[in-house]
Amino acid sequence: MLTPDRAGLPADGRTRRVPGLRRDEVARLVAYVWSRQERRGRALSENEARPGVE
């Protein structure tokens, strides 16, 4: 089971009734992963647009 500690999220001090991540924690992780993929995609497309050095 993924916990906030294992996901690298800060502890917010709220008591958990069930194990796992809350919706807002999942949303933060998804936004982080998406932004990293977006930046990676931009970097790859910029490298493809440049002519290669031979």
C-alpha distance (Angstrom), angle and dihedral (degrees) to the residues before:
residue distance angle dihedral
M1 . . .
L2 3.79 . .
T3 3.79 113.2 .
P4 3.80 128.5 -171.6
D5 3.81 89.8 -107.9
R6 3.80 92.6 53.6
A7 3.81 90.8 45.3
G8 3.81 91.3 52.6
L9 3.79 94.7 -115.4
P10 3.81 120.5 144.0
A11 3.80 118.6 -107.8
D12 3.80 110.9 -105.5
G13 3.80 97.2 -165.8
R14 3.80 95.8 -121.0
T15 3.80 118.5 135.1
R16 3.79 114.3 -111.9
R17 3.78 118.9 -137.0
V18 3.80 94.0 -173.2
P19 3.81 131.6 26.1
G20 3.78 122.1 -104.1
L21 3.76 135.5 42.6
R22 3.79 127.8 -35.7
R23 3.80 120.9 -126.4
D24 3.79 93.6 -103.3
E25 3.81 90.7 51.1
V26 3.81 91.5 51.2
A27 3.80 89.4 47.9
R28 3.81 90.9 53.1
L29 3.80 91.4 50.4
V30 3.80 92.8 47.8
A31 3.80 91.6 49.0
Y32 3.81 90.2 50.0
V33 3.80 93.9 49.6
W34 3.80 92.0 44.5
S35 3.81 92.9 50.8
R36 3.82 90.9 49.4
Q37 3.81 90.9 50.3
E38 3.80 90.3 46.9
R39 3.82 91.9 53.0
R40 3.80 91.5 45.0
G41 3.80 91.0 50.3
R42 3.78 91.4 50.2
A43 3.80 91.5 49.8
L44 3.80 91.7 49.6
S45 3.80 93.4 48.8
E46 3.81 90.8 48.2
N47 3.81 90.1 52.5
E48 3.81 91.4 49.1
A49 3.80 91.4 49.7
R50 3.80 92.1 55.9
P51 3.76 117.1 81.2
G52 3.78 112.8 -109.6
V53 3.75 122.4 -112.7
E54 3.77 111.8 -120.4
